[in-house]
Amino acid sequence: MGLAGMAIMGHVDGMEGSYAVGWAAAAPDTANCAITLVDEAGEIIAEGRASRHRPDLVSLGLGRTTLAFRIPLPGNTTPRRLRVLADGVELPGSPLQTGAGVFDGYCNVRAATLTGWVTERVEAAPEVLITVEDPHGEVGRAYASPEPTGNDPLFAPIQYAVPLADRCFGAGDVRLTVLANGVAFAKTVCNLPLSGKLEIISAQHCLGWLVCPQAPERAFEIEIFLNGARVASTGCKYPRRDLRELFPHSVTPGFSVELGAPKRDVMQADTLSLRLKGAKTELFEGPYVLASQPAAIAAAQRVAGLARRGLPGIGVAEQAALELAMENFLAWCRREEGFTAPRQFTPQPGNARRLLIIMPVYRGVAVTRGCIASVLAHRNVARDHLLLINDASPERDMAPMLAEFAGEPNLTLLHNAENLGFVRTVNRGLALADGADTLLLNADTRMFAGGLEELLRIADSKPDIGTVTAISNNATIFSYPHPDLRQAALEDIGWAELAACALAENAGVSVDVPTGHGFCMFIKNEVMQRIGLLDEAFGRGYGEENDFCARAAVLGYRHVAAGGVLVEHQESVSFEQEKASLLALNLPRLNTLYPEYTPTILAFERIDGTRALRWGLDRARLACAAAAGTSFLLLISNALEGGTARAIRDLEQQVGYDGAVKLSLRCTDNGLMELGCAAPLIRANFLPDETAELFTLLNAAQPSHVLVHQLLGFPERFITALTNLTSERHSVFYIHDFYAFCPRVTMLDAIGCFCDVADAVTCARCVEMGGAHEASVLNRLAPDEHRALFAAFLANMRHVIAPSANAGSYFRRAFPGLEVEILPHPETLEHVPAPRAKDDDEIILLGAIGAHKGSAMLLEIARRARLTRPRLRFHVIGHTNIDQELRATGNVTITGKFAPEALPGLLAQTRGRLALFLSPWPETYSYTLSEAARHGLIPLVPDIGAPAERVRAAQYGVIFAFPATAERVLAIIDDITAGRVQTNAPGAGPERLFPDAHSLARAAEFLNCL
């Protein structure tokens, strides 16, 4: 801090002759800073103020640009170190070293020549040797001598002009370093684009033209390589009248070269490259593969043959696609003399590995600083070049912050004169790759130790890997702990520690992904050479990396996620306000170009394609929590609708787990087994054949209790493994249906009749006729094998609990000797409802009335009532599987699906008091019965299952004979209306349908949580 608590920002840029130069400002900006130069002993050498005008400081946003200083240092002959202070605060770039061998200067590229000035930090500088280098070596040199000016004795710069070598042309942005007598003093970036066309190309003759619009007089020398060997060179030495209008100052842009006699082997394809002399950059989108018609046809036939060899990855679809592609290609070849394929990759042997890390910068000074620091801390400084591109950041502190890193080795800082957007800014960086692999890295990320090395290891592990993306806390399908659980922080572990865990658990592990993600995406150089830059039609961003990956996939490159590399990501710091609009603009374009994109992504998300990369991290975190004393309870269920979820919720609210942390394992609609936990926050998914991996996580958590509510949807191997797990733990199985002995779940057979625990032989015929429940995955098992699997499982359970005696009786019959304990679900009635008005002409049915809830019987009842009892109306508060047929009767109304909180309002619109239940199977409990009672309705239930048991015990409601018939149901309604049948015993009300407090205590005992 400076005077009066002001913050000082600025930078010492160096010297101009014997002037110290730079800029400084205070925040708040109240006056020009006082600049003081002191030597190592603290003696003041020079003073001045930061008050000079400098146009580039407008980006600071201070409202003025008079913030620069240029302070003379007379007698600058003795080498010394000078500290530069602004209002007493030392500036970045201080101290200054004066004396011989220290140079300052300026450089600029005009046409094809690097010009500028240089000074040495002495009073009289002699002749100097100016050399210019790109990342691969020298690209120009010239001697420069001082010329007397007489204007300013303290500033007598030596002017220089150095022509640049051919290899600087057509290479995109080229980083140049300028040296005086071998000492670097200035850096710049030049871009000398080429325009040209290769009009004739063959293994015998090449013809075309080449021009640099910025230096049209330049005549280039072109080298031609055939199959890797230099076979010819030619100069651009022919006039081209057809180009004079476009390039009036280009004298001889044309070239033509003969490459020799025709090849003898007509069946051999050739690789042809054209490059500027001494350059590696391919001209005209080369290199090219050239093949004669016979060679092309033979190649196509060999490719087709590969499909017939049963190679790994070649299935029926791949074989058909190859055959069709080759058939079309062969038809084309037979119409042509051969084919020419551009943009072929030819590796350059012997080159040292280089990595260019491209970081576009826009917003978020503090976040960007942290990102840069993390890269510098963990990169290989000799191999990894960090390229920072300031995309005209609107934040005034951004440019000064970036300037602090300008002196770091193997780092380049570029500034866009105007905001180009993410895509064009990245392309500016990619143009500098010059044979290096690249890493696109958002400035709102943070790298950790070992991450860069692991990205390279994964990229090198297979030749067909084109891109590698890290996993992250916030990166769509690459997110941890789950794509739908993106987190800024985890309570139990920091990102640096988790990154170390990822590297330890997943080193060398990757999975294929449909696309990369540009927040941290490694791109092999050969992919860049073949694909080119990002498509700038995607504007400011979103979708461009998906387009790039789609283009690479056409050429057979795979995209993978690296499980060993975790990168922290604060997504959309730069585009947080624009993200939705950019997605809305670019996603349709992406889907138009690649109609397979969205279906492929959705299919990947359905199976949680990066799931395996998270398992090791989950396992480590669960083991750590268990070691720290966390007690876990494993609860198993599924994602099907019904009363199971309600029962689980009531148990948790009314009983709880005595402080144990719930591990929730459910079988999802997608066929996945999903393990979830709130602390530590985890969501892990497994396919059916990944049961062993699932139990590795469970064993890490060491759950002390296992509560099983549902096994419908879980595979055989899981149930077998669970049987072994429960034998060692306190385990409870809750009966919610009859899947343990009935593959159809409800004991409704293939013709819709109640089978009453049919024998295994009958059960087999039933399943053969009508199939098992649609969610069952045990279909390979015969019914006797199905029952044996569950018999072994149930025998290992400490408690088997049925919510009704009726449900328990069926299990005892199906599994002789099985001990079943009866305990109603622990639901409560907050208050006794008021009796509804006596109107028995409107009959109410609640919920989803499907075939298993008696929809066919309802249709029969409604039709008969229309003929014989026209006063009756049936009101379904919910929906059915035959809505259209029921509405057609004229006496049935259906509300449709509704949210639970809407039920009181819907009931308020009705006049009836009778709630009709028509279930043709023995429901184990019936929460719908509870809902009817909560709202004062009187239940009418068939004499089967838990509903009849509950009504009989409560003496509230009416039971009619099972199996129900339309006339029997209508007759009981008549009897109720006439008063011949009482709806409840004296003093009995709906509250008697609910369990008492004793049931809650018994539930706690069963769960062993007291």
MOTA-V271046 format. One record per residue. N is the residue number from 1. SS is DSSP state (alpha for helix, beta for strand, coil for the rest). Layout:
n=N ss=SS
n=N ss=SS
//
This chain:
n=1 ss=coil
n=2 ss=coil
n=3 ss=alpha
n=4 ss=alpha
n=5 ss=alpha
n=6 ss=coil
n=7 ss=beta
n=8 ss=beta
n=9 ss=beta
n=10 ss=beta
n=11 ss=beta
n=12 ss=beta
n=13 ss=beta
n=14 ss=beta
n=15 ss=beta
n=16 ss=beta
n=17 ss=coil
n=18 ss=coil
n=19 ss=beta
n=20 ss=beta
n=21 ss=beta
n=22 ss=beta
n=23 ss=beta
n=24 ss=beta
n=25 ss=beta
n=26 ss=beta
n=27 ss=beta
n=28 ss=coil
n=29 ss=coil
n=30 ss=coil
n=31 ss=coil
n=32 ss=coil
n=33 ss=coil
n=34 ss=beta
n=35 ss=beta
n=36 ss=beta
n=37 ss=beta
n=38 ss=beta
n=39 ss=coil
n=40 ss=coil
n=41 ss=coil
n=42 ss=coil
n=43 ss=coil
n=44 ss=beta
n=45 ss=beta
n=46 ss=beta
n=47 ss=beta
n=48 ss=beta
n=49 ss=beta
n=50 ss=coil
n=51 ss=coil
n=52 ss=beta
n=53 ss=beta
n=54 ss=coil
n=55 ss=alpha
n=56 ss=alpha
n=57 ss=alpha
n=58 ss=alpha
n=59 ss=alpha
n=60 ss=alpha
n=61 ss=coil
n=62 ss=coil
n=63 ss=coil
n=64 ss=coil
n=65 ss=coil
n=66 ss=beta
n=67 ss=beta
n=68 ss=beta
n=69 ss=beta
n=70 ss=beta
n=71 ss=beta
n=72 ss=beta
n=73 ss=coil
n=74 ss=coil
n=75 ss=coil
n=76 ss=coil
n=77 ss=coil
n=78 ss=coil
n=79 ss=coil
n=80 ss=beta
n=81 ss=beta
n=82 ss=beta
n=83 ss=beta
n=84 ss=beta
n=85 ss=beta
n=86 ss=beta
n=87 ss=coil
n=88 ss=coil
n=89 ss=beta
n=90 ss=beta
n=91 ss=coil
n=92 ss=coil
n=93 ss=coil
n=94 ss=coil
n=95 ss=coil
n=96 ss=beta
n=97 ss=beta
n=98 ss=beta
n=99 ss=beta
n=100 ss=beta
n=101 ss=beta
n=102 ss=beta
n=103 ss=beta
n=104 ss=beta
n=105 ss=beta
n=106 ss=beta
n=107 ss=beta
n=108 ss=beta
n=109 ss=beta
n=110 ss=beta
n=111 ss=coil
n=112 ss=coil
n=113 ss=beta
n=114 ss=beta
n=115 ss=beta
n=116 ss=beta
n=117 ss=beta
n=118 ss=beta
n=119 ss=beta
n=120 ss=beta
n=121 ss=beta
n=122 ss=coil
n=123 ss=coil
n=124 ss=coil
n=125 ss=coil
n=126 ss=coil
n=127 ss=coil
n=128 ss=beta
n=129 ss=beta
n=130 ss=beta
n=131 ss=beta
n=132 ss=beta
n=133 ss=beta
n=134 ss=beta
n=135 ss=coil
n=136 ss=coil
n=137 ss=beta
n=138 ss=beta
n=139 ss=beta
n=140 ss=beta
n=141 ss=beta
n=142 ss=beta
n=143 ss=beta
n=144 ss=beta
n=145 ss=coil
n=146 ss=coil
n=147 ss=coil
n=148 ss=coil
n=149 ss=coil
n=150 ss=coil
n=151 ss=coil
n=152 ss=coil
n=153 ss=coil
n=154 ss=coil
n=155 ss=coil
n=156 ss=coil
n=157 ss=coil
n=158 ss=beta
n=159 ss=beta
n=160 ss=beta
n=161 ss=beta
n=162 ss=beta
n=163 ss=beta
n=164 ss=coil
n=165 ss=coil
n=166 ss=alpha
n=167 ss=alpha
n=168 ss=alpha
n=169 ss=beta
n=170 ss=coil
n=171 ss=coil
n=172 ss=coil
n=173 ss=beta
n=174 ss=beta
n=175 ss=beta
n=176 ss=beta
n=177 ss=beta
n=178 ss=beta
n=179 ss=beta
n=180 ss=beta
n=181 ss=coil
n=182 ss=coil
n=183 ss=beta
n=184 ss=beta
n=185 ss=beta
n=186 ss=beta
n=187 ss=beta
n=188 ss=beta
n=189 ss=beta
n=190 ss=beta
n=191 ss=beta
n=192 ss=beta
n=193 ss=coil
n=194 ss=coil
n=195 ss=beta
n=196 ss=beta
n=197 ss=beta
n=198 ss=beta
n=199 ss=beta
n=200 ss=beta
n=201 ss=beta
n=202 ss=coil
n=203 ss=coil
n=204 ss=coil
n=205 ss=beta
n=206 ss=beta
n=207 ss=beta
n=208 ss=beta
n=209 ss=beta
n=210 ss=beta
n=211 ss=beta
n=212 ss=coil
n=213 ss=alpha
n=214 ss=alpha
n=215 ss=alpha
n=216 ss=coil
n=217 ss=coil
n=218 ss=coil
n=219 ss=coil
n=220 ss=coil
n=221 ss=beta
n=222 ss=beta
n=223 ss=beta
n=224 ss=beta
n=225 ss=beta
n=226 ss=beta
n=227 ss=coil
n=228 ss=coil
n=229 ss=beta
n=230 ss=beta
n=231 ss=beta
n=232 ss=beta
n=233 ss=beta
n=234 ss=beta
n=235 ss=beta
n=236 ss=coil
n=237 ss=coil
n=238 ss=beta
n=239 ss=coil
n=240 ss=coil
n=241 ss=alpha
n=242 ss=alpha
n=243 ss=alpha
n=244 ss=coil
n=245 ss=coil
n=246 ss=coil
n=247 ss=coil
n=248 ss=coil
n=249 ss=coil
n=250 ss=coil
n=251 ss=coil
n=252 ss=coil
n=253 ss=coil
n=254 ss=beta
n=255 ss=beta
n=256 ss=beta
n=257 ss=beta
n=258 ss=beta
n=259 ss=coil
n=260 ss=coil
n=261 ss=coil
n=262 ss=coil
n=263 ss=coil
n=264 ss=coil
n=265 ss=coil
n=266 ss=coil
n=267 ss=coil
n=268 ss=coil
n=269 ss=coil
n=270 ss=beta
n=271 ss=beta
n=272 ss=beta
n=273 ss=beta
n=274 ss=beta
n=275 ss=beta
n=276 ss=beta
n=277 ss=coil
n=278 ss=coil
n=279 ss=coil
n=280 ss=coil
n=281 ss=coil
n=282 ss=beta
n=283 ss=coil
n=284 ss=coil
n=285 ss=coil
n=286 ss=coil
n=287 ss=coil
n=288 ss=beta
n=289 ss=beta
n=290 ss=beta
n=291 ss=beta
n=292 ss=beta
n=293 ss=alpha
n=294 ss=alpha
n=295 ss=alpha
n=296 ss=alpha
n=297 ss=alpha
n=298 ss=alpha
n=299 ss=alpha
n=300 ss=alpha
n=301 ss=alpha
n=302 ss=alpha
n=303 ss=alpha
n=304 ss=alpha
n=305 ss=alpha
n=306 ss=alpha
n=307 ss=alpha
n=308 ss=coil
n=309 ss=coil
n=310 ss=coil
n=311 ss=coil
n=312 ss=coil
n=313 ss=coil
n=314 ss=coil
n=315 ss=coil
n=316 ss=alpha
n=317 ss=alpha
n=318 ss=alpha
n=319 ss=alpha
n=320 ss=alpha
n=321 ss=alpha
n=322 ss=alpha
n=323 ss=alpha
n=324 ss=alpha
n=325 ss=alpha
n=326 ss=alpha
n=327 ss=alpha
n=328 ss=alpha
n=329 ss=alpha
n=330 ss=alpha
n=331 ss=alpha
n=332 ss=alpha
n=333 ss=alpha
n=334 ss=coil
n=335 ss=coil
n=336 ss=coil
n=337 ss=coil
n=338 ss=beta
n=339 ss=beta
n=340 ss=beta
n=341 ss=beta
n=342 ss=coil
n=343 ss=coil
n=344 ss=coil
n=345 ss=coil
n=346 ss=coil
n=347 ss=coil
n=348 ss=coil
n=349 ss=coil
n=350 ss=coil
n=351 ss=coil
n=352 ss=coil
n=353 ss=coil
n=354 ss=coil
n=355 ss=beta
n=356 ss=beta
n=357 ss=beta
n=358 ss=beta
n=359 ss=beta
n=360 ss=beta
n=361 ss=beta
n=362 ss=coil
n=363 ss=coil
n=364 ss=coil
n=365 ss=alpha
n=366 ss=alpha
n=367 ss=alpha
n=368 ss=alpha
n=369 ss=alpha
n=370 ss=alpha
n=371 ss=alpha
n=372 ss=alpha
n=373 ss=alpha
n=374 ss=alpha
n=375 ss=alpha
n=376 ss=alpha
n=377 ss=alpha
n=378 ss=alpha
n=379 ss=coil
n=380 ss=coil
n=381 ss=coil
n=382 ss=coil
n=383 ss=coil
n=384 ss=beta
n=385 ss=beta
n=386 ss=beta
n=387 ss=beta
n=388 ss=beta
n=389 ss=beta
n=390 ss=beta
n=391 ss=coil
n=392 ss=coil
n=393 ss=coil
n=394 ss=coil
n=395 ss=coil
n=396 ss=alpha
n=397 ss=alpha
n=398 ss=alpha
n=399 ss=alpha
n=400 ss=alpha
n=401 ss=alpha
n=402 ss=alpha
n=403 ss=alpha
n=404 ss=coil
n=405 ss=coil
n=406 ss=coil
n=407 ss=coil
n=408 ss=coil
n=409 ss=coil
n=410 ss=coil
n=411 ss=beta
n=412 ss=beta
n=413 ss=beta
n=414 ss=beta
n=415 ss=beta
n=416 ss=coil
n=417 ss=coil
n=418 ss=coil
n=419 ss=coil
n=420 ss=coil
n=421 ss=alpha
n=422 ss=alpha
n=423 ss=alpha
n=424 ss=alpha
n=425 ss=alpha
n=426 ss=alpha
n=427 ss=alpha
n=428 ss=alpha
n=429 ss=alpha
n=430 ss=alpha
n=431 ss=coil
n=432 ss=coil
n=433 ss=coil
n=434 ss=coil
n=435 ss=coil
n=436 ss=coil
n=437 ss=beta
n=438 ss=beta
n=439 ss=beta
n=440 ss=beta
n=441 ss=beta
n=442 ss=coil
n=443 ss=coil
n=444 ss=coil
n=445 ss=beta
n=446 ss=beta
n=447 ss=coil
n=448 ss=coil
n=449 ss=coil
n=450 ss=coil
n=451 ss=alpha
n=452 ss=alpha
n=453 ss=alpha
n=454 ss=alpha
n=455 ss=alpha
n=456 ss=alpha
n=457 ss=alpha
n=458 ss=alpha
n=459 ss=alpha
n=460 ss=alpha
n=461 ss=alpha
n=462 ss=coil
n=463 ss=coil
n=464 ss=coil
n=465 ss=beta
n=466 ss=beta
n=467 ss=beta
n=468 ss=beta
n=469 ss=beta
n=470 ss=beta
n=471 ss=beta
n=472 ss=beta
n=473 ss=coil
n=474 ss=coil
n=475 ss=coil
n=476 ss=alpha
n=477 ss=alpha
n=478 ss=alpha
n=479 ss=beta
n=480 ss=coil
n=481 ss=coil
n=482 ss=coil
n=483 ss=coil
n=484 ss=coil
n=485 ss=coil
n=486 ss=coil
n=487 ss=coil
n=488 ss=coil
n=489 ss=coil
n=490 ss=coil
n=491 ss=coil
n=492 ss=coil
n=493 ss=coil
n=494 ss=coil
n=495 ss=alpha
n=496 ss=alpha
n=497 ss=alpha
n=498 ss=alpha
n=499 ss=alpha
n=500 ss=alpha
n=501 ss=alpha
n=502 ss=alpha
n=503 ss=alpha
n=504 ss=alpha
n=505 ss=alpha
n=506 ss=alpha
n=507 ss=coil
n=508 ss=coil
n=509 ss=coil
n=510 ss=beta
n=511 ss=beta
n=512 ss=beta
n=513 ss=coil
n=514 ss=coil
n=515 ss=coil
n=516 ss=coil
n=517 ss=coil
n=518 ss=coil
n=519 ss=coil
n=520 ss=beta
n=521 ss=beta
n=522 ss=beta
n=523 ss=beta
n=524 ss=coil
n=525 ss=alpha
n=526 ss=alpha
n=527 ss=alpha
n=528 ss=alpha
n=529 ss=alpha
n=530 ss=alpha
n=531 ss=alpha
n=532 ss=coil
n=533 ss=coil
n=534 ss=coil
n=535 ss=coil
n=536 ss=alpha
n=537 ss=alpha
n=538 ss=alpha
n=539 ss=coil
n=540 ss=coil
n=541 ss=coil
n=542 ss=coil
n=543 ss=coil
n=544 ss=alpha
n=545 ss=alpha
n=546 ss=alpha
n=547 ss=alpha
n=548 ss=alpha
n=549 ss=alpha
n=550 ss=alpha
n=551 ss=alpha
n=552 ss=alpha
n=553 ss=alpha
n=554 ss=alpha
n=555 ss=coil
n=556 ss=coil
n=557 ss=coil
n=558 ss=beta
n=559 ss=beta
n=560 ss=beta
n=561 ss=beta
n=562 ss=beta
n=563 ss=beta
n=564 ss=beta
n=565 ss=beta
n=566 ss=beta
n=567 ss=beta
n=568 ss=beta
n=569 ss=beta
n=570 ss=coil
n=571 ss=coil
n=572 ss=coil
n=573 ss=coil
n=574 ss=coil
n=575 ss=coil
n=576 ss=coil
n=577 ss=coil
n=578 ss=coil
n=579 ss=alpha
n=580 ss=alpha
n=581 ss=alpha
n=582 ss=alpha
n=583 ss=alpha
n=584 ss=alpha
n=585 ss=alpha
n=586 ss=alpha
n=587 ss=alpha
n=588 ss=alpha
n=589 ss=alpha
n=590 ss=alpha
n=591 ss=alpha
n=592 ss=alpha
n=593 ss=alpha
n=594 ss=coil
n=595 ss=coil
n=596 ss=alpha
n=597 ss=alpha
n=598 ss=alpha
n=599 ss=alpha
n=600 ss=alpha
n=601 ss=alpha
n=602 ss=alpha
n=603 ss=alpha
n=604 ss=alpha
n=605 ss=alpha
n=606 ss=alpha
n=607 ss=coil
n=608 ss=coil
n=609 ss=coil
n=610 ss=coil
n=611 ss=alpha
n=612 ss=alpha
n=613 ss=alpha
n=614 ss=alpha
n=615 ss=alpha
n=616 ss=alpha
n=617 ss=alpha
n=618 ss=alpha
n=619 ss=alpha
n=620 ss=alpha
n=621 ss=alpha
n=622 ss=alpha
n=623 ss=alpha
n=624 ss=alpha
n=625 ss=alpha
n=626 ss=alpha
n=627 ss=alpha
n=628 ss=coil
n=629 ss=coil
n=630 ss=coil
n=631 ss=coil
n=632 ss=beta
n=633 ss=beta
n=634 ss=beta
n=635 ss=beta
n=636 ss=beta
n=637 ss=beta
n=638 ss=beta
n=639 ss=coil
n=640 ss=coil
n=641 ss=coil
n=642 ss=coil
n=643 ss=coil
n=644 ss=alpha
n=645 ss=alpha
n=646 ss=alpha
n=647 ss=alpha
n=648 ss=alpha
n=649 ss=alpha
n=650 ss=alpha
n=651 ss=alpha
n=652 ss=alpha
n=653 ss=alpha
n=654 ss=alpha
n=655 ss=coil
n=656 ss=coil
n=657 ss=coil
n=658 ss=coil
n=659 ss=coil
n=660 ss=coil
n=661 ss=beta
n=662 ss=beta
n=663 ss=beta
n=664 ss=beta
n=665 ss=beta
n=666 ss=beta
n=667 ss=beta
n=668 ss=coil
n=669 ss=coil
n=670 ss=coil
n=671 ss=coil
n=672 ss=coil
n=673 ss=beta
n=674 ss=beta
n=675 ss=beta
n=676 ss=beta
n=677 ss=beta
n=678 ss=beta
n=679 ss=coil
n=680 ss=coil
n=681 ss=beta
n=682 ss=beta
n=683 ss=beta
n=684 ss=beta
n=685 ss=beta
n=686 ss=beta
n=687 ss=coil
n=688 ss=alpha
n=689 ss=alpha
n=690 ss=alpha
n=691 ss=alpha
n=692 ss=alpha
n=693 ss=alpha
n=694 ss=alpha
n=695 ss=alpha
n=696 ss=alpha
n=697 ss=alpha
n=698 ss=alpha
n=699 ss=alpha
n=700 ss=alpha
n=701 ss=alpha
n=702 ss=coil
n=703 ss=coil
n=704 ss=coil
n=705 ss=beta
n=706 ss=beta
n=707 ss=beta
n=708 ss=beta
n=709 ss=coil
n=710 ss=coil
n=711 ss=coil
n=712 ss=coil
n=713 ss=coil
n=714 ss=coil
n=715 ss=coil
n=716 ss=alpha
n=717 ss=alpha
n=718 ss=alpha
n=719 ss=alpha
n=720 ss=alpha
n=721 ss=alpha
n=722 ss=alpha
n=723 ss=alpha
n=724 ss=alpha
n=725 ss=alpha
n=726 ss=alpha
n=727 ss=coil
n=728 ss=coil
n=729 ss=coil
n=730 ss=beta
n=731 ss=beta
n=732 ss=beta
n=733 ss=beta
n=734 ss=beta
n=735 ss=beta
n=736 ss=coil
n=737 ss=coil
n=738 ss=coil
n=739 ss=coil
n=740 ss=coil
n=741 ss=coil
n=742 ss=coil
n=743 ss=coil
n=744 ss=coil
n=745 ss=coil
n=746 ss=coil
n=747 ss=coil
n=748 ss=beta
n=749 ss=coil
n=750 ss=coil
n=751 ss=coil
n=752 ss=coil
n=753 ss=coil
n=754 ss=beta
n=755 ss=coil
n=756 ss=coil
n=757 ss=coil
n=758 ss=coil
n=759 ss=coil
n=760 ss=alpha
n=761 ss=alpha
n=762 ss=alpha
n=763 ss=alpha
n=764 ss=alpha
n=765 ss=alpha
n=766 ss=alpha
n=767 ss=alpha
n=768 ss=alpha
n=769 ss=alpha
n=770 ss=alpha
n=771 ss=coil
n=772 ss=coil
n=773 ss=coil
n=774 ss=coil
n=775 ss=coil
n=776 ss=coil
n=777 ss=coil
n=778 ss=coil
n=779 ss=coil
n=780 ss=coil
n=781 ss=coil
n=782 ss=coil
n=783 ss=alpha
n=784 ss=alpha
n=785 ss=alpha
n=786 ss=alpha
n=787 ss=alpha
n=788 ss=alpha
n=789 ss=alpha
n=790 ss=alpha
n=791 ss=alpha
n=792 ss=alpha
n=793 ss=alpha
n=794 ss=alpha
n=795 ss=alpha
n=796 ss=coil
n=797 ss=coil
n=798 ss=coil
n=799 ss=beta
n=800 ss=beta
n=801 ss=beta
n=802 ss=beta
n=803 ss=coil
n=804 ss=coil
n=805 ss=alpha
n=806 ss=alpha
n=807 ss=alpha
n=808 ss=alpha
n=809 ss=alpha
n=810 ss=alpha
n=811 ss=alpha
n=812 ss=alpha
n=813 ss=alpha
n=814 ss=alpha
n=815 ss=coil
n=816 ss=coil
n=817 ss=coil
n=818 ss=coil
n=819 ss=coil
n=820 ss=coil
n=821 ss=beta
n=822 ss=beta
n=823 ss=coil
n=824 ss=coil
n=825 ss=coil
n=826 ss=coil
n=827 ss=coil
n=828 ss=coil
n=829 ss=coil
n=830 ss=coil
n=831 ss=coil
n=832 ss=coil
n=833 ss=coil
n=834 ss=coil
n=835 ss=coil
n=836 ss=coil
n=837 ss=coil
n=838 ss=coil
n=839 ss=coil
n=840 ss=coil
n=841 ss=coil
n=842 ss=beta
n=843 ss=beta
n=844 ss=beta
n=845 ss=beta
n=846 ss=beta
n=847 ss=beta
n=848 ss=beta
n=849 ss=beta
n=850 ss=coil
n=851 ss=alpha
n=852 ss=alpha
n=853 ss=alpha
n=854 ss=coil
n=855 ss=alpha
n=856 ss=alpha
n=857 ss=alpha
n=858 ss=alpha
n=859 ss=alpha
n=860 ss=alpha
n=861 ss=alpha
n=862 ss=alpha
n=863 ss=alpha
n=864 ss=alpha
n=865 ss=alpha
n=866 ss=alpha
n=867 ss=alpha
n=868 ss=alpha
n=869 ss=coil
n=870 ss=coil
n=871 ss=coil
n=872 ss=coil
n=873 ss=beta
n=874 ss=beta
n=875 ss=beta
n=876 ss=beta
n=877 ss=beta
n=878 ss=beta
n=879 ss=beta
n=880 ss=beta
n=881 ss=coil
n=882 ss=coil
n=883 ss=alpha
n=884 ss=alpha
n=885 ss=alpha
n=886 ss=alpha
n=887 ss=alpha
n=888 ss=alpha
n=889 ss=coil
n=890 ss=coil
n=891 ss=coil
n=892 ss=beta
n=893 ss=beta
n=894 ss=beta
n=895 ss=coil
n=896 ss=coil
n=897 ss=coil
n=898 ss=coil
n=899 ss=coil
n=900 ss=alpha
n=901 ss=alpha
n=902 ss=alpha
n=903 ss=alpha
n=904 ss=alpha
n=905 ss=alpha
n=906 ss=alpha
n=907 ss=alpha
n=908 ss=alpha
n=909 ss=coil
n=910 ss=coil
n=911 ss=coil
n=912 ss=coil
n=913 ss=coil
n=914 ss=beta
n=915 ss=beta
n=916 ss=beta
n=917 ss=coil
n=918 ss=coil
n=919 ss=coil
n=920 ss=coil
n=921 ss=coil
n=922 ss=coil
n=923 ss=coil
n=924 ss=coil
n=925 ss=coil
n=926 ss=coil
n=927 ss=alpha
n=928 ss=alpha
n=929 ss=alpha
n=930 ss=alpha
n=931 ss=alpha
n=932 ss=alpha
n=933 ss=alpha
n=934 ss=alpha
n=935 ss=coil
n=936 ss=coil
n=937 ss=coil
n=938 ss=beta
n=939 ss=beta
n=940 ss=beta
n=941 ss=beta
n=942 ss=beta
n=943 ss=coil
n=944 ss=coil
n=945 ss=alpha
n=946 ss=alpha
n=947 ss=alpha
n=948 ss=alpha
n=949 ss=alpha
n=950 ss=alpha
n=951 ss=alpha
n=952 ss=alpha
n=953 ss=alpha
n=954 ss=alpha
n=955 ss=coil
n=956 ss=beta
n=957 ss=coil
n=958 ss=beta
n=959 ss=beta
n=960 ss=beta
n=961 ss=coil
n=962 ss=coil
n=963 ss=coil
n=964 ss=coil
n=965 ss=coil
n=966 ss=alpha
n=967 ss=alpha
n=968 ss=alpha
n=969 ss=alpha
n=970 ss=alpha
n=971 ss=alpha
n=972 ss=alpha
n=973 ss=alpha
n=974 ss=alpha
n=975 ss=alpha
n=976 ss=alpha
n=977 ss=alpha
n=978 ss=alpha
n=979 ss=coil
n=980 ss=coil
n=981 ss=coil
n=982 ss=coil
n=983 ss=coil
n=984 ss=beta
n=985 ss=coil
n=986 ss=coil
n=987 ss=coil
n=988 ss=coil
n=989 ss=coil
n=990 ss=alpha
n=991 ss=alpha
n=992 ss=alpha
n=993 ss=alpha
n=994 ss=coil
n=995 ss=coil
n=996 ss=coil
n=997 ss=alpha
n=998 ss=alpha
n=999 ss=alpha
n=1000 ss=alpha
n=1001 ss=alpha
n=1002 ss=alpha
n=1003 ss=alpha
n=1004 ss=alpha
n=1005 ss=alpha
n=1006 ss=alpha
n=1007 ss=alpha
n=1008 ss=coil
n=1009 ss=coil
n=1010 ss=coil
//
